Amino acid sequence: MTDTDQTTLRTELRIARSALKGLRDDLVTDAFAFRPLPPRSTAGPVVRRLPDSARWLPHASLAVFACLLMLMGFEFESERGGAPLAAALLTGIPLVTVLFRPVGGWWLSFGAGFLSGAAGLFSEWPWSATGFVSHLVVMAFVAGRTRPRVAAEMWLLTVVLGAAFAFTTPGRMSDSFAMGFVSFLVLLTVVLVKGWRETQAKVVEQVAVTEVERSRRTVLEERTTIARELHDVVAHHMSVIAIQAEAAPYRVDDPPAELTRSFAIIRENAVAALTELRRVLGVVRADEPGRDAAFADSAPEAPQPTLANLDTLLANVRDTGADVDKVVTGAVRTLPQGVELSAYRIVQEGLSNALRHAPGAATRVEIGYVLGGLGLRVVNGPATGEVRPSHGAGHGVLGMRERVSMLGGEMTAEPTAEGGYEVTAFIPVAAEPKPEPDPEPGPIPEPGPNPQRKTWPMVKPTGDPV
């Protein structure tokens, strides 16, 4: 024997040992372990409408089928002079067992076939008429709950059993070939259907995971955009702090050294904060996804838009042929820059959604200045033109919710009864305290002793500040 033949033999032996080990693990080890069939899931569109008892429909169906098959076997063998009681028991017991011990139920069915073939108790051989159907149902049931390899192993052992009876008793009519052929078709169908359903479930799961990841990515992108836009607002306030801190010592004559040093520290910290803001902006700065032509903003260096720029935005929208109206109620006043910027973006996104999903529809923008904040409403009617498929992620409403949530407001977005869409938002705005008027400048008194002058801080005899 050459080295090549020895290598081939070793490979074949290794494959045979692996196959026997797999057969032992699948059909022998813990063959009669308790693995009951779980209740049917209620996630389906049809089962959801049924009562809770419908979850046990597969169990009841198999039990009823087993009883009917037992009765048929008893009647069939009684008419043909076989063993009716044995036919009923060997038919029904494996069907009932497979509900709780699937592999064990198959072994009982396999043993029933071996017993009926060896004893020759029935009119059909080696499987009785009802035993034939019972064995097919048991194999299909087990194949639906296990992996495809188990189906192949069950079919192979069944074919070996039928072939053994056929070759040992060649002169007798046998249903072994019919069992091998029909069981092959049944098991192949079960394996293919099971594989298709598992693939569909994985696809649905992957789509759900992808949608969740897309939503998270959209939220992060929207937060990055908000951070980038608010950079200008925060930088403006920090610049004012730095300028005021630098100019404050020059507003009074001979300021104390401690006061001058405090203002210098304030200015240094404001300048340092501005530097850090520029670094953060360099991290979050990124090109925005393309907007509609009607919503193209100016250069990144331009000031962030406010509600004062809303008329320009509406004019750009009207240039596209859209019918847009604006209604303002309440006393118009200047709001914090962050509120005005977010309100502008919410209206902008609402108009963008109206143009994209309801072409030709009339749109109405309402802005209400109330005592406790700012109310926004963007509502459009049903589409009158062709709605083209959108190439965006479809998370514009999510971005608006992020902006409103950042400011502690509330928002709703839902279809209207007329077939349009409505976005409403309320952004709370705290009332700003009125600044005290600066004292009128007067003559600076000459320094000198003052018996009524009190030292700073002014303290009562009890120790409490005045």
Summary of the structure (lengths in Angstrom):
residues: 466
radius of gyration: 41.5
end to end distance: 113.2
largest distance: 139.9
contacts: 1280
relative contact order: 0.05
helix: 60%
strand: 8%
